[in-house]
Amino acid sequence: NKRVADLNEIMNRADVSTSEKFRRILEAYQVENEYGRTLEAYRGKLSNKGQDITVDFLRLGRLALLYQTLDQKKQGVWDKKTKTWVELDGEYRRSITKGLKVARKQTAPELLTLPVKKESI
């Protein structure tokens, strides 16, 4: 959001050349494009029913944010529309575990079956 706000601010400035404006737009596009194609894993706290639990998070670009408990018994996905975590059944356990390993470069990249909502695409 800050990047877009900064771009909007410089677009109306006469002291910034057209080529500089164009360069900044392309740079912002490249950063967003790269971020959207990345896979990231990190450990953090998840607040669940008033209780904090430590989980592994898996971010799939801008498409999905998932979590898996350290014992791999529970997993879930962030629902952008309702702004809540939705618990998933065991169907995705293996794929999330593989995704975490791929993101941490512990295994070779491979095709993953992960839940992605239609409105995310």
Secondary structure as GFF3:
##gff-version 3
##sequence-region A 1 121
A	DSSP	alpha_helix	2	11	.	.	.	ID=ss1
A	DSSP	alpha_helix	18	36	.	.	.	ID=ss2
A	DSSP	beta_strand	39	48	.	.	.	ID=ss3
A	DSSP	beta_strand	51	60	.	.	.	ID=ss4
A	DSSP	beta_strand	64	69	.	.	.	ID=ss5
A	DSSP	beta_strand	75	79	.	.	.	ID=ss6
A	DSSP	beta_strand	84	88	.	.	.	ID=ss7
A	DSSP	three_ten_helix	90	92	.	.	.	ID=ss8
A	DSSP	alpha_helix	93	103	.	.	.	ID=ss9
A	DSSP	three_ten_helix	118	120	.	.	.	ID=ss10
###
